[in-house]
Amino acid sequence: MSHTTPTLRVALLVANACLSGSALAAADDASPTAATALSPDNPFTQPSALAFEYPAFDRLRDTDYRPAFIAGMAAHLQEVAAIANDPRPPSFDNTIVALERSGSLLTRVARIFFNLTSSNSDPAMLQLETELAPKLAAHQDAIYLDPALFARIDTLYGQRSSLPLDGESRQLLERYHSDFVRAGARLAEADKAKLRRLNEQLSTLSTQFRQNVLQAARDGAVVVAQVWQLDGLSSQQIDAAAAAAKARALNGRWLIALENTTTQQVLEQLKDRALRERIYRASSDRARAGATDNRPLVARIVRLRAERAQLLGFPTHAAYVLAGNTAHDVPTAEKLLRRTGMAALRAARAEAADIQHLIDTQAAANHTPRFRLQPWDWQFYSEQIRQQRYGFDSEQVKPYFELNRVLQDGVFYVAHELYGLSFKERHDLPVYQSDVRVFDVFDADGSPLAIFLADYYARDNKEGGGWMSSYVAQSKLLGHKPVVVNNLNIPKPAPGAPTLLSFTDVTGMFHEFGHALHGMLSNVQYPLLAGTSVPRDFVEYPSQFNEMWSRDPDVVAHFAHHYQSGEPMPQALLDKVVSAQKFDQGYATSEYIEAALLDLAWHEITPAQAPVASQVMAFEAEALKARRVDYAPVPPRYHSPYFLHIFSNDYSAAYYAYLWSEVLARDTGQWLYAHGGLTRANGDILRAKILSRGRSEEPQDLFRTFYGKPPDVGPLLEYHGLK
């Protein structure tokens, strides 16, 4: 996931490539004098003096952020006011380019602050995030709803065919005009006032939703009192669970932390069925009660989004979002989901029949009661079936997937072979947490290209899942080279123990590094068009494509070496690992399709159709049933109260994007293998036509130019064994 919270998008505004709307801070914070009130010793006063403006993490204090935000918003408003009130006729340079240059202080503090609230938060930062959310939303609206500023942009847009603009500059002008119109620039003043109120409320609610999920995950971690209950886990996993418990002063116990998805990887190993059920229920029931109950927030968010969409001239929030994405409309996205979902559900039912047969067979052999397959049983028994069919278990292969080996000889190796990149770890730059690693990235000619941060371990103060984000975004206009970070949530082993990965973790590393490549290989002029600043249903394309290397036989052979002996994975085992990747894809695809259709269901409703808090889970159940994807053994990847993608992380009505993007990714994989596979020639084409281009051209046009024809869903179905 290319991660940008709504609050972060708001804060970075025009200067941020990921932004889409907004602005005015509270009057007391945005006074003209506030711009000069920042103390000279505040680390945000000037750009970092470190390489590539890499953040000076060692100088940052919680007390630095608020004054920097206040000064940054005030300075930004002054800059924008000067552009809007410029007595000269509007020109591309004095309006559009000037906006691209504005907001540097606000961008600086927002990028760091919101990256760290996701990856290394503390109570003071979370409190400030809550305080800032409505102010940053107001700041956004002050800019997008400024009639004088929009008049200048609208004038230039009307002259676009006669202006002497290159392709990227024309695209920038069109993006500005589209973003302002979609943000409400053409509304009457009374409707603008309504829109401001809606945006402030939604920003606050989304922030609270995210913080509730973070706390609910901490609170939901399962404490195990007896070690025998952990039968099935490796000794390293048991030691890690003991260390996690000790970190919470639970000495003599074991702690199983929750992953952000409904299904938990640990369920495939645990033999104790009661513990499996306990973990599953802790996961699926989180954020539904007490102080972290997100059901009221879900109800309010969907109603307010529906109201905003209608205010902006769209029937629903889904229609509003899709109009700005590559898919363009809801029926097109749903058609792809339904087509793939039908094939996936058929496969899932067949997989379930095999699992039930195994359960019944074992019950008969052991003279124990039979039971009906439940969600907390699926991973445990499907793993046994996979072992029977392919002759290996997940613990057998983990010793060959040591984290650093996967990173250096897998992830970095592919980047070198395809794009000529090389990586050198450095230890002189400060980090925000001791586990974070920093690498210089060099281009094929040896020139410095980017800085890459790897933050792979789970922490209590870290958001779940995996994501990529930027501390500095590439821009030739601003002279910026990228500083990007990948975040995962791999359980940290006990001190001195190796970090051995599941195949899911391996795939996650390749996926997030695909986003990182999209950011690091960006080579555009303007910040708004740089790197991952593309529609959600295109941003996942480079990451989904990069996943393919995690199951490429030659690449796996390059990094799959035993962490102790260094011996390569035996060829027979390697063949089994690669061939097994199509196993259980009915389940994996169905849980995703359910979540994607649930997302659209929430955002295809009108304000009058929005449920109240007590009806949220009933709405979810009915939505899945109405779309014929409700299948009890396969729960949705996320239930609504902890569905961060759509209620906090800017994927609302766009979670379908993973499937849409994967169609492009699998077509690209087929093209690549047809042209020789892992070669520099192929990498140069991908880089020149896709990865370096950001949104300097419309995404569907970029893909068509590269692929030579419209996308085809066939390779995706084949990749997952669903054809």
N, C-alpha and C positions, 0 to 999 in steps of 0.2 A: 504494500500500500504506500502510495505517495501521500504523506501525511501533512495535512494543513488543517488545524482546527478552525471553526468559523471565526473565533475571536482573533486568531492569528491573521486570517485573510483580511479581516476588518482593519487590523492595526497596520498592516503593510500597505494597504490601499494601492494607489497608482504605482508606487515605487516597487511594489511586490508583484512578481510575476504570477503568483497564485491568487491574487485578489479579485474580488468581483463586487465591490460596492462600498460607499460611504461616509461620513464624518463629523461632527462637531462635539468637542468635549464640553463638559459643564462650564458655564461662564466663568466660575471662579478659577478653574484650572487652565482655561484657554485664553487668559487675558494676554494682551500684547507683551507685557513685561515678563510673562512666564518663560518666553523663549530665551531670555538672557539670564534666567534665574538658576540655571544649572551650575553647580559648583565646579570649579576648575579641576578638582580632584576626582570628580565622578568619572568612572572609566568609559562612559558613553559619550562624553563631551566631544571627543575626537575619534576617528576611526582607529581601530587597533593598529599598533605599529608592527605587529607580528606578520609573518609571511601571509600573503593573500588576505590580509585583514582577519586572520584567524582570531577568534575571541580570546581575550586575556582572562580566562576562567579564574586564574589565581587572584585576580584583582576584584572580582565581583562579590558584592554583598547584597543581601536582601534589601537593604535600605537604599541601594542605588537605583532600583527599578522605577519606583513611583515618581521621583523627581524627573527621571529621564523621559518617562512617558508623558508627563505633564508638559515638559519643555518641548518634547518632540511633536506633540499634537499642536501646540501653539505655533511653533516654527512652521510646521506643515501648513497650517491654515493661513499664516502670513504669506507663504510662498504661493499658495493657490489663489489667494485674494489678489496678489500682484498680477498673476496670469489672467484672472477673470476680468480685472479692471484695467488692463493694459490699454492705453488710448490708441495704440497702433492697430491697424486692421489685423485680424487673426491670420497667422501663417502657421505652417507645419512646425517651424522651429520655435516660434514664440508661444505656442500653445501646447502642441502634442509633445514635442521634445522637452519643453520646459516642465511639463507634468511628469515626464519620465525621470527627470533629474530631481524632482521635489521629494521631500519626506525622508531624507537620508538619516537623520537622527532617529526618527520614529521607526524606520526600518531596522536600524541597528539594534535598538533595544528590544523590539518586538520579536525579531528572529531568535535572539538568544533566550529571552524570557519564555516564550511559548514552546520552544524546543525543550527547555529544562522543566517546565511544568508537566510535560508529558513523560520525560525520562528520568528526572531527578528532583522531584518536587519536595517542598516542605510546607508546613502549615502556613507560614507567613506568605509564601508565594501563592498558595491556593486562595488565601483570603484576598490578596491583592488581585488575583485573576477575577474573582467574583466582583470586586469593586470596579475593575476596569471594563468589564464586559459591556454594560450599557453605555459607558462613556465612549468607548471605541466604536460602538454601533452608531452613536450620535455623530461622532467625528466622520464616519463614513458618509452618513446622509448629508452632512453639511456640504460635502464636496459633490456628491452625485446629484443632489437636488438643488444645486446653485444655478439659477436660471441664466445668469450672465456667463458663467463658465460653459454651460451646455450650449448657449447660443453661439459661442465661438467654435465649439466642436461641430455643431450642426452646420454652420456655414462652411467649414472646411470639408465636411462630408458631402455637401451638395456640390462642391467644386472638385471632388476627388478625381474625376476623369480628365480634368484639365491641368491638374497640379503635376509638376515634374517630380514624381515620386518613383523610387525603385519599388520592387515587389514587396519587400519586407516593410518599407515605410507605409505603403498603401494598406497593407494588412494591419499595421498598428493603428492607423487612423480608423479603419473599419471596426477594429476591436473596441477602441475607445467609444465610438458612437454606439455600438451595440451594447456595451456594458452600461453606459449611461441610460440608454432607453430602457433596458431591462431592470435597471435600478430605480426607475420611476421618474426620470428627468422630465418627461412630458406630462406628468400629472398636474392637475389643478392644485393650487396651494392648500386647499382644505384636505385633499387626498394625500398630499405630501405630509401633512401633519399626522394623518392616520398612519401612513407608512413609517414615519419616524418612531411612533409609539410601538408599532408591531415589531420593528427591527430591534429596538431596545429590549423588549420583552423576550424575543426569541434568543437574542445573544445571551441574556442572563440565564434563561432556561437551559440552553445547550451547555453552558459552562457548568451549571449545577448538575445536569445529567452526567457529564463526564466525571465530575468529582465523586458523585454517588457511586458510579460503577467502580472507580478506583478503590473506594473505601469498602464497597460490598465484596470485592474480590479479596481484599485483606481479611475482612470479617468472615468470609465463607471458607477460608482455608480449613482443611479437615485435620484435626488433631487425632493421632492414633496412639492408644495407650499401651498396646501389646505388640511386640515386634513380630509375633507369629502371624498377625493379621496382614503383614506385608509380604507374605509368601508369594513368590513369583517375581519380585523385584530383584535386581542385581545388588550385590554388596555395595557397589558405588552409589546406587540410588538410595539405598537404605541409609548409608552414611550421610548423603546429602540431605535427606529428610530429617535426620537427627540434628545436623548442623542448622537447618532452617528453624527447627523447633528451639534449639538453644539460643538462636539469635533473638527469639521472642521470650526468652527466659522460661521456656518450657522444658527444662532439663529432664532427661529420662523419657522423653516422648519423641514422636515423629510427626512432622508437619507435611501435608500434601497441599501445596499451593494450587490455586485454580488458574487454568489457562483462560484466555478470553472467550474461547468458543464453548458451545454447549458440551460437546464431546471432549473428554479428557484423555490424552494419550496413555496415561497410566492404566486405564481400564483394560487395555489389551493384555496386561501382565498379571494383575492381581487375581489370585485364586479365590479369595474370600468374597463370596457373592454379596454378603451383607455390606461389606465395606465398599464394594463397587457401587451398590445402590446409594449408599450414603454420599459418596463423592459425586455421583451423577446428580442427585437431588440438590446438593449444595451448589452445584454449578447451575442447573436449570432454574432453581428457585431464587437465585440471588437478585437483589435490588427490587424485591417485591413486598417488602415489609419494613417497618421501623423507620429509622431516620434516613435510610438510603432507598426508600420506596420510590421507584421511578415511574410508577404507573400514572400518578397525577401529572408528572411532567410530560409523559408521552401524550396524554390526552390534550393537554394545553398546547404542546408544540404542534401537533397535527392540525388542530383547529386554527391556530394563528397562522400557520403556513397556508392553509386553505384560504383564509381571509385575505392574506397578502397576495396570493396568486390572483384572486378575483379582482382585487384592487388594481392589479397590474394588467388586467385584461385577459387572463387565462382562466379556463374553467376549473382547473385543479393545479395543485403544486406540481404534480407529475408532468402535466402538460407544459408548465412553465420551465421545468428543468430540462425536459427532453428537447424542447425547442432550441436550447442552446448547446445540445450535445450532438455527437455525430449521428446518432440514431434518428434524431429529429422529432419523433413522435412516439407515444406510448404503444400503439398497436404494433409498430415495428419491433420494439424491444420485447414485448410480450410474445410475439410470434416466435422469436428465437428461443426464448425461455421455454415456451410450451413444447416446441418441437424437440428440443434437447431433453426436456423434462420427461416427456413420454418415454423416450428410449431409456433414460436413466431409471425411471420408476419400474419399468419392466425388468431391467437388470437387477434392481434392488430386491424385488419380490422373489426373483430366482435365487439370489444370494441368501435371502431370509429363509427360503425353503431348505437350502443346504444346511444352514445353521440349525434350524429346528430339528432336522434329521439327526444331526450330530448330538444335539442336546438329548433327544429321545434315546438314541443309541447308547450314550454314556449312562443315562439314568437306568436303562434296562440292564446294562452290564454291571452296574454298581449297586443295583437294587435300591435305588433312591427315587424319591418322587419326581415325576416329570413336571416341567413348568413351561409356560409359554414364553417365548423370546421377548425380552424387554430391552429398552435402549441401553441399559447398563450391562447387558450381556453381549451385545453385538461385537464389540472389538475383541473381547476375550475369546469368543468362539470362532470368529472369522480369522483370527490369528492362527488358531489351530488348523483350520482348513487350509490356510495359506501354507503352513508348514507341511501339511500332508501333500499338497499339490506341487510345491516348489522345493521342498526338502531343506528348508532352513528357517530359523526363527530370528526375530529382530535382535535379540541379545547376541546372537552368533555373528551378526554383521557390525554391530556397534564398535567393536574394537578396531575396525578398519576405517571408521569415520571419526577420527580425532579432529577436533575443531581447527587447530592451526594448520593441519595437513590439508583439510578440506579447503580452507581459505587460500593457502599459498599455492597448492598444487591442483586446486580445482577452480575456484572462483577467479583468482588472479591469473592462473594459467590460461583460462579461456579468454580473458580480456587481453592477454598478451598475444595469443595466437590469432585472434580475430582482428584486434585493433592496434596491436603493437605497443600496448601500454606496459609499463613496468612500475613496480611498487617498492618503496624502501621505508621500513618502519623507522620512526624517529621518537626519541624519548625526551627531547628538550622542550617541547611545547606543553603548556599546562593542560590538564584535563579536569572535567567537572566531577569525575568519579574514578577511583583508582583502577577499575577494570577496563576503562576505555582505552583503546589502542588508536594510534595516529599513524597515517602513512602518507608520504609524499607520492604523488602520481606523476609519472613522466610519460610524455608522448613518444611516438616511435622514433623521432629525431633526437630524443634526449632532453627536450625542453620541458620545463615544469608545466604541468597541465592543471592540477587540482590538489586538494588535500582531502583525504578520506578518513573519517572516524568510524570505528567499529565498536558498537556498544551492544554486546550480545547476551549478557546475563540478565536474568530476572531479578527484580528488587521489589520490595514492598511499596516503594514510592515511585514505581514506574508503571506506566500504562501497559496493558497486556497486548499480546500480538506482536506483529512486526511492521516496521515502517521505515521509509526514507524521508529525510527532510534536508533542508539547506540552511547553513549558517550564513553563507554568502552565495548569492546566485550569480551566474555568469552574465556579463554584459560588456560588449566592446564599447558602448557609449560611456559607461562609467568606469571602464578599465578594471572590471572585477573578474577574477578567476574564481571558480567554484570551490566552496568548502562544504562538503556533504557528509551526512551521517546515516548509517544503517543501524536500526535498533531491532533486536530480537529479544525473546524472553526464554532463553535456554536455562534450565536449572543449573545453578553453580555447584560444582562438585565440592566435596570436602577438601580442605587444604592438602595440597600435595597430590591429589588424585587427578587423572586426566579428564578432559571434557570430551566424552564420547557421545556422538550424536545419533539420533534416530534418522531414518531416511527422510522423514517429514522435516526435521531440522535442516538437513542438507538442502532439500528443495527450497526451504525458506531462505537460506543464505543466498542461493542463486537468484531467487525471485527479487529480493530486496536490492541485490547488487545490480539487477537490470534497471531498477529505478535510479540507482546511483550513477550508472553509466549514462542514462538519459540526462542527468544533471551535469556530469563531468564532461561529456563530449559536446555539450551545447556550444554553439558558435554563432550567436546572433548578436545583433546590435543593441536591441532594446530589452530592458528588464521584463516588461509585461509579456514578452513572447518567448522568454528563455526557458530552456530545459523542460521541466515537467509541467509547465504552464499551458496545458492542453486540456480538452474536455475529459471528464472522468472515464468515458468509454473509449478513450485512446491512451490515457496515461498508464493503464495497466498493460498495454501492448508490449513495450520493451521488457517489462518485468516477467510477463508470462512467456515471452520468447526465451528469455535467458534461463528460465526453468528447465528447458529441454536438455541443457547440457548436464543436468544432474542425473539424467538417465542415459546419456550417450555412452555406449560401451567404452570407447577410447578415452573419454574424459574420466569416467569412473575408474578405469584402470590406472589412470595417472595419479589420482589422489587416494584411492582405497588401499592403504598400506597399514599393516598392523602397528598399533601405537607403541608396542614394546619391541618386537623383532624387526620392524621395518619391512617385513616380507609383504609382497603384494597379495591382494585377495586372490585365492585360487581361481583359476579361470572358470571352473565348473560352478563355483559359488557366485562369481561375478555374473555369469550368464543367467543364473537363477534370479539374482537380485534385479537385473534389468528386465527380464521377462515378467517378473511378478508385479511390475508397476501398473499393469492393467487390471490387476485383481482388486475386487471390492469397489470398483469405480461407480457401480450403480448407487451404492450408499453415499460415496463422497460427492458425486454430482447431484444426487437428490437433495442432500441436506443444504447444498448451496442454492439450488433452484428454489427450494421452499423459502429460504431467506430472501432471495431476490424478488420473488412474487409477493411475499409479505411486505417488503419495502414498497412496491408499487401499490399494493392494496391500501396501505396507510395513506398514500399520497394521491390516490385517485378519488378521494372523498371530498365532498363539499363541507363547509363549516357546519351545516345543519346535521350532517351525517357523522360528525366526530363523536366518539363515545365519551362517556365520563370515565373517571379513573377506575371505578369498580367494574367496568365493562371491557377494559383493555385486553385482558387475556381471552375473554369470550370473543371479542372482535378478531383477535389473532387466529383462534381456532376456526372460526367461521370463514375467514379469508382463505385459509389453507384448504378447507373442505370445499368451498365454492370453486376453487381452482383445481380441484381433484389431485392435490399433491399431499393430502393429509394421510400419512402412513405411520402408525404408532411406533414401530420399531426404529424409524428414522426421524428424529426430531430436527427442526430447522437448525442451521449452524448457529444462529443467535435467536434467542427469544427477545421480544420487544424491550423489556426493561434493561437489558444490557447490550442492545444493538448499537454500539458506539458509532459504527460507520454511518448510520442514517440519522441518528439523533444528536450527534456531536461532531463527527469528523467529515462533514461536507460530502457525503455520498448519498444524501437523501434523494429518493427516486432515481438513484443511479447505481445501486448495488449490482444491477444487471451488467454493469460495465466490465466486470471480470470475465463474464462469458463472451460479451461482445468483443472485448480486446483479445480474448483467447482464440477466437476465430481467426483474427489477423495474425496472431502469434503462430498458430499451427500451420496456416498457409505459408508463413515465412519460413518455418522449419522445413516444410516440404520443398519450397523453392531452394533453400540452402543446400539440402542434401542432393537435390537434382543438379546443383552447380558445384559439387565438390566438397561440401561439408565445412569443416573448421579451417578456413583459409583466410589469409590476409586480404585476398582479392574480394571475397565475399564480405568480410568485415568492413572494408573500405566502402563498398556499395551501401551497406546498411548505415554506416556512419554518415556518408554524404547525403543520403536520401531520406533518412529517418532521424537518427539519433542526434545529429548536430543541428537539426532544423527547428527545434522547439515548435512554436506555432507561427513561424514566419510564413507559412502557407496553411490553408485549411487541412486538417488531418486526413480527411477522406481523399483529398487530392494528393497529399504526400504518399499515401499508401498505393493509390492507383498508379502513380508514376513509378513507384518501386516495383509493384507486383505485376503490373501490366494488364490486370483484369479485375473485376469485382471480387470481393472475398467470397469464399466457399466454405460452408460448414462441414463438409465431408472430412477433411483432415482432422478436425477437432474430434469428431465422433470416432474416427479410427484411432487417434492418439489415446483415447480413454477406453477403447475396446467396446464401444457402444453401437457400432455401426450395424 
